[in-house]
């Protein structure tokens, strides 16, 4: 999941070298934290959060195969 979020985020931003994705697991829940440059924050979130929702939907669909709950936090 971490690699999926990283690829999506790097394709959206102007400074892909500043994209940092961390993954923390606790039981059946996995928390993925996405950090981008301050100037790229709007591109990752999108208007009214539509891009952020789309990223979460793609990750949730990919996680449904492994029967785990995945939470994506944009920091």
trRosetta pair geometry for C-beta under 8 A, 3 or more apart (Angstrom, degrees):
i j d omega theta_ij theta_ji phi_ij phi_ji
1 4 5.5 -55 -153 33 37 115
1 5 6.5 33 155 -15 70 104
1 23 6.8 128 78 -116 100 132
1 30 6.4 115 50 115 153 146
1 32 5.9 -122 127 -65 114 142
1 59 5.9 71 -155 -151 105 99
1 62 6.4 154 -104 102 82 124
1 63 6.2 24 -91 -76 130 99
1 70 5.6 -152 -144 -129 159 147
2 5 6.1 -58 -152 37 30 107
2 6 6.3 29 152 -20 65 111
2 21 5.2 148 -165 127 83 121
2 22 7.7 -34 -128 -173 120 10
2 23 4.4 -83 -74 -43 119 131
2 32 6.1 -171 -96 -125 65 114
3 6 5.5 -56 -146 38 32 114
3 7 6.3 32 158 -20 67 105
4 7 6.1 -55 -149 34 27 108
4 8 6.5 23 155 -14 63 108
4 58 7.1 -157 160 129 124 110
4 59 6.3 152 102 -101 130 80
4 62 6.0 -175 -89 45 175 174
5 8 5.9 -58 -148 39 31 110
5 9 6.0 26 157 -17 67 111
5 21 5.2 147 95 -132 113 142
5 32 5.4 155 -16 156 163 143
5 34 5.8 -125 163 -81 124 117
5 55 6.8 72 -128 -177 82 113
5 59 6.2 20 -71 -86 97 128
5 72 6.4 175 -111 -124 134 120
6 9 5.9 -58 -142 39 27 108
6 10 6.1 23 162 -17 64 110
6 19 6.3 131 -146 132 73 125
6 21 4.5 -113 -73 6 92 146
7 10 6.1 -57 -142 38 26 107
7 11 6.5 23 159 -18 61 109
8 11 6.1 -65 -156 35 27 109
8 12 6.7 19 153 -18 63 112
8 55 5.7 150 126 -120 150 99
8 58 7.0 143 -82 77 153 151
9 12 5.9 -65 -153 34 33 110
9 13 6.3 11 164 -10 71 114
9 16 7.9 137 116 -130 76 78
9 19 4.9 147 117 -143 120 136
9 21 7.0 163 25 -63 146 116
9 34 5.7 -175 -83 -156 150 126
9 36 6.3 -147 -176 -75 119 118
9 44 6.1 14 -133 -116 89 117
9 55 7.6 49 -66 -124 79 143
10 13 6.6 -63 -134 38 29 99
10 16 4.0 61 -151 -142 88 113
10 19 5.2 -121 -77 22 78 160
11 16 7.9 49 -51 -100 27 125
12 40 7.5 118 112 -176 89 110
12 43 5.2 162 154 141 99 107
12 44 5.8 118 107 -91 142 64
12 51 7.0 115 -134 -179 149 143
13 16 5.7 148 76 -76 102 59
13 18 7.5 -110 137 63 150 95
13 19 6.3 164 34 -64 146 111
13 36 5.5 -159 -90 -153 150 129
13 37 6.9 130 -172 31 134 99
13 40 3.9 27 -137 -155 108 144
13 43 5.7 145 -99 84 60 137
13 44 6.6 -5 -68 -56 101 98
14 37 7.8 -72 65 55 85 136
14 39 7.1 -50 50 111 123 113
14 40 5.9 -156 29 -88 80 107
14 43 7.4 134 -14 -6 84 163
15 18 4.5 18 127 17 114 117
15 19 7.7 162 107 -32 70 76
15 36 7.6 132 72 -173 96 85
15 37 4.6 36 62 -6 138 145
15 39 7.2 81 1 65 126 109
15 40 5.9 -131 36 -36 92 135
16 19 5.6 -31 -161 0 52 119
18 35 7.9 -96 152 122 78 85
18 36 6.3 85 109 -161 98 50
18 37 4.3 57 99 -51 153 96
18 40 7.4 153 78 19 121 138
19 34 7.4 -26 -161 -164 88 85
19 35 7.3 149 -156 83 40 58
19 36 5.5 -5 -103 -102 71 79
20 34 7.7 148 81 -158 53 39
20 35 4.3 -10 60 60 99 108
20 36 7.9 -168 25 -70 67 38
21 32 6.4 -5 -170 -174 98 97
21 33 7.1 162 -153 82 48 54
21 34 5.6 -8 -105 -104 82 67
21 35 7.6 -165 -73 25 38 71
22 32 7.3 166 83 -154 45 50
22 33 4.8 -4 56 54 94 103
22 35 7.8 30 0 -2 98 108
23 30 6.3 -9 -168 -176 96 107
23 31 7.4 155 -155 82 46 50
23 32 5.3 -13 -103 -104 76 76
23 33 7.9 -159 -72 21 32 71
24 30 7.1 158 81 -159 45 58
24 31 4.7 -12 62 60 98 99
24 33 7.5 35 0 -10 105 105
25 29 7.4 157 -154 89 55 49
25 30 5.0 -22 -102 -105 77 80
25 31 7.8 -171 -79 21 30 69
26 29 5.6 -15 70 68 81 95
26 30 8.0 160 25 -89 58 37
26 31 7.5 15 13 -4 102 104
28 67 7.6 -62 -151 130 115 76
28 68 5.3 -159 -175 -131 72 71
28 69 5.8 67 127 15 91 91
29 68 7.2 165 -95 -179 21 88
29 69 4.8 -26 -107 76 72 105
29 70 7.7 160 -160 -86 55 28
29 71 6.6 14 -174 -5 101 109
30 63 7.4 -155 45 -126 123 134
30 68 5.8 43 -5 148 109 130
30 69 7.2 171 24 89 68 52
30 70 4.9 -18 68 -110 101 74
30 71 7.2 180 89 25 50 69
31 70 8.0 164 -87 -159 24 54
31 71 5.0 -19 -112 68 69 105
31 73 6.4 9 -174 -1 97 115
32 59 7.0 -126 37 -155 148 153
32 70 6.4 15 -5 -174 112 100
32 71 7.0 176 26 86 70 50
32 72 5.0 -21 71 -108 104 67
32 73 7.1 171 85 25 50 70
33 73 5.0 -22 -109 72 69 103
33 75 5.4 16 -172 -14 103 124
34 44 7.0 -169 129 -175 132 146
34 55 7.9 -24 -21 150 165 154
34 72 6.5 17 -10 -174 116 94
34 73 6.9 178 22 88 74 49
34 74 5.0 -28 70 -109 105 64
34 75 6.7 166 75 18 46 76
35 75 4.9 -30 -88 71 83 104
36 40 4.5 -97 152 89 123 116
36 41 6.0 166 80 -80 109 56
36 43 8.0 -115 140 63 158 97
36 44 5.4 157 11 -28 155 147
36 74 7.7 -20 10 -160 104 96
37 40 4.6 77 61 13 87 106
37 41 7.5 -120 96 -35 48 74
38 41 5.8 -22 -159 -18 38 117
40 43 5.1 -55 -166 38 68 116
40 44 6.2 62 140 -21 86 102
41 44 6.0 -63 -152 37 33 106
41 45 6.2 17 158 -8 69 113
41 74 7.7 125 -147 158 83 119
42 45 5.9 -61 -137 46 31 102
42 46 7.6 120 169 -61 56 18
43 46 7.3 27 -174 -69 26 59
43 51 7.4 -37 159 68 44 169
44 51 6.4 -157 173 109 29 127
44 52 6.7 64 140 -77 72 85
44 55 7.7 0 -173 -27 81 153
44 74 6.0 166 125 -141 125 137
45 49 5.7 -51 180 -106 86 58
45 51 6.3 106 129 60 16 103
45 52 4.9 -6 -135 -38 53 120
45 74 6.5 169 -79 112 86 164
46 49 6.3 82 71 -156 89 9
46 50 4.5 -95 120 58 135 76
46 51 3.0 138 -33 3 132 99
46 52 6.2 -153 27 -7 100 73
46 54 7.7 45 3 16 160 113
47 50 5.9 4 70 12 68 114
49 52 4.7 -55 -163 47 77 117
49 53 5.6 82 135 -27 89 99
50 53 5.7 -54 -147 36 30 112
50 54 6.4 32 153 -21 64 106
51 54 5.5 -52 -148 35 35 114
51 55 6.4 38 152 -21 66 101
52 55 5.8 -50 -149 33 32 112
52 56 6.5 30 152 -15 63 106
52 72 7.8 -172 -170 107 80 119
52 74 5.9 -82 -124 -16 119 145
53 56 5.7 -56 -149 39 32 111
53 57 6.3 34 152 -23 66 106
54 57 5.6 -52 -145 34 32 113
54 58 6.5 32 156 -18 65 103
55 58 6.0 -56 -151 35 30 109
55 59 6.4 24 154 -13 64 109
55 72 6.1 -134 121 126 105 165
56 59 5.8 -59 -146 41 31 109
56 60 6.0 33 155 -22 66 109
56 72 4.9 -148 -98 40 79 123
57 60 5.7 -54 -144 37 29 112
57 61 6.4 30 156 -19 63 105
58 61 5.8 -55 -150 35 29 111
58 62 6.4 25 154 -14 64 107
59 62 5.7 -56 -147 40 32 109
59 63 6.1 28 155 -18 66 111
59 70 5.3 -120 147 111 107 137
59 72 5.5 113 44 -46 161 128
60 63 5.7 -58 -142 40 30 109
60 64 6.6 47 154 -41 62 95
60 70 6.3 -160 -93 61 53 102
61 64 5.8 -38 -154 6 32 117
62 65 6.8 -45 180 14 42 108
62 70 8.0 -15 76 25 87 158
63 66 5.8 -65 -161 45 55 101
63 68 5.4 -91 -174 74 104 83
63 69 7.1 84 141 -137 140 14
63 70 4.0 -159 -71 -4 162 125
64 67 7.5 36 -174 -76 38 39
